[in-house]
Amino acid sequence: MKVLFVLSGYSGLYPYLEKSIQHTFISLGHSIKTINPKINEETIELIESFEPDFVLVFVGYKIQMELLHDLKKKGHLLGIWFTEDPFYIDKSISLAEEFHYIFTIDLGAYEYYKQIFPYKQIIHLPLGTDPSIYFPPKSNNHYFYDLCLVGYPYPERVQLANYLLEQTRHKLILAGPFWRRFIKSGDSERMTVINKWIEPSLVNQVYHSSKIILNSHRSFKFHKNINTLGIENKSINNRTFDIAASGGFQLLSARPDIGAHFDTKNEIITYSTDEDCKNLIHKFLNDGERQRADYSNKAKERALNCHTFSHRIQRMINIIEGRED
């Protein structure tokens, strides 16, 4: 299959995701060309000479409508992979009508699309993990931190971090932009802050240096979201798969679809409140190293066997080629 991949146009994590997707299509034996989301003469010439069988638009919020309409006019099969659902679902809805296939990472968004677009192909397709980026340490682990929390300081994460700093004496590392604006504690001896976005390879190292990785989800009610319908996010984030692939032990804020991806009795532990999280931390830090290793090893195997980009792209291809509903 010849695939035209329309890049998101965003920086930060997106180029890494896009590179993983490109390499996966190639590894599965497909031909792929990439273009930016803006139209120009070079783009038009590439499309006409390549004659793609399928056009995959990633995120889509920056695509020029002129480019999209040109692709439609030429009769190309179009799919879009929404990776910010439901947090920016207002933008997603305004684009979805233009596509034959709508892939979304979130179960809540999927359920809503099924209601308003019953005549379209709607697929719940989470992002995968890239084992060439997220992998276990090659030698025995040396932990520098009890806990780590990587990501943007959404209110739920800030609340959890401050709560744990106040209620425990554990060593904590926080990584992500703007954390110093929100964190209360000045106890530098047990708290490390990397106050910026860090690339995936460094994230993998932070995971390796931490006994427990906290994976707190953002809320669909966050004031900067563009989600006027209030569609609830029901899916685990892609960080869940990355942490598992890295061999890390994570405590995950519960989401409705966790059971569809991992066994919560043997692979991943979820928590419901900050206090619940604190109690689980206490349990798994005190005489819990063997238990942590058991969970993390099983989660890693699940991620590598079921949740890589190879699994996601192969499923996408199967759907497009009519081998899967």
Rosetta blueprint (number, residue, H / E / L):
1 M L
2 K E
3 V E
4 L E
5 F E
6 V E
7 L L
8 S L
9 G L
10 Y L
11 S L
12 G L
13 L L
14 Y H
15 P H
16 Y H
17 L H
18 E H
19 K H
20 S H
21 I H
22 Q H
23 H H
24 T H
25 F H
26 I H
27 S H
28 L L
29 G L
30 H L
31 S E
32 I E
33 K E
34 T E
35 I E
36 N L
37 P L
38 K L
39 I L
40 N L
41 E H
42 E H
43 T H
44 I H
45 E H
46 L H
47 I H
48 E H
49 S H
50 F H
51 E L
52 P L
53 D L
54 F E
55 V E
56 L E
57 V E
58 F E
59 V L
60 G L
61 Y L
62 K L
63 I L
64 Q L
65 M H
66 E H
67 L H
68 L H
69 H H
70 D H
71 L H
72 K H
73 K H
74 K L
75 G L
76 H L
77 L L
78 L E
79 G E
80 I E
81 W E
82 F E
83 T L
84 E L
85 D L
86 P L
87 F L
88 Y L
89 I H
90 D H
91 K H
92 S H
93 I H
94 S H
95 L H
96 A H
97 E L
98 E L
99 F L
100 H L
101 Y E
102 I E
103 F E
104 T E
105 I L
106 D L
107 L H
108 G H
109 A H
110 Y H
111 E H
112 Y H
113 Y H
114 K H
115 Q H
116 I H
117 F L
118 P L
119 Y L
120 K L
121 Q E
122 I E
123 I E
124 H E
125 L L
126 P L
127 L L
128 G L
129 T E
130 D L
131 P L
132 S L
133 I L
134 Y L
135 F L
136 P L
137 P L
138 K L
139 S L
140 N L
141 N L
142 H L
143 Y L
144 F L
145 Y E
146 D E
147 L E
148 C E
149 L E
150 V E
151 G L
152 Y L
153 P L
154 Y L
155 P H
156 E H
157 R H
158 V H
159 Q H
160 L H
161 A H
162 N H
163 Y H
164 L H
165 L H
166 E H
167 Q H
168 T L
169 R L
170 H L
171 K L
172 L E
173 I E
174 L E
175 A E
176 G L
177 P L
178 F L
179 W H
180 R H
181 R H
182 F H
183 I L
184 K L
185 S L
186 G L
187 D L
188 S L
189 E L
190 R L
191 M E
192 T E
193 V E
194 I E
195 N L
196 K L
197 W L
198 I L
199 E L
200 P H
201 S H
202 L H
203 V H
204 N H
205 Q H
206 V H
207 Y H
208 H H
209 S L
210 S E
211 K E
212 I E
213 I E
214 L E
215 N E
216 S L
217 H L
218 R L
219 S L
220 F L
221 K L
222 F L
223 H L
224 K L
225 N L
226 I L
227 N L
228 T L
229 L L
230 G L
231 I L
232 E L
233 N L
234 K L
235 S L
236 I L
237 N L
238 N H
239 R H
240 T H
241 F H
242 D H
243 I H
244 A H
245 A H
246 S H
247 G L
248 G L
249 F L
250 Q E
251 L E
252 L E
253 S E
254 A L
255 R L
256 P L
257 D L
258 I H
259 G H
260 A H
261 H L
262 F L
263 D L
264 T L
265 K L
266 N L
267 E L
268 I L
269 I E
270 T E
271 Y E
272 S L
273 T L
274 D H
275 E H
276 D H
277 C H
278 K H
279 N H
280 L H
281 I H
282 H H
283 K H
284 F H
285 L H
286 N L
287 D L
288 G L
289 E H
290 R H
291 Q H
292 R H
293 A H
294 D H
295 Y H
296 S H
297 N H
298 K H
299 A H
300 K H
301 E H
302 R H
303 A H
304 L H
305 N H
306 C H
307 H L
308 T E
309 F H
310 S H
311 H H
312 R H
313 I H
314 Q H
315 R H
316 M H
317 I H
318 N H
319 I H
320 I H
321 E L
322 G L
323 R L
324 E L
325 D L
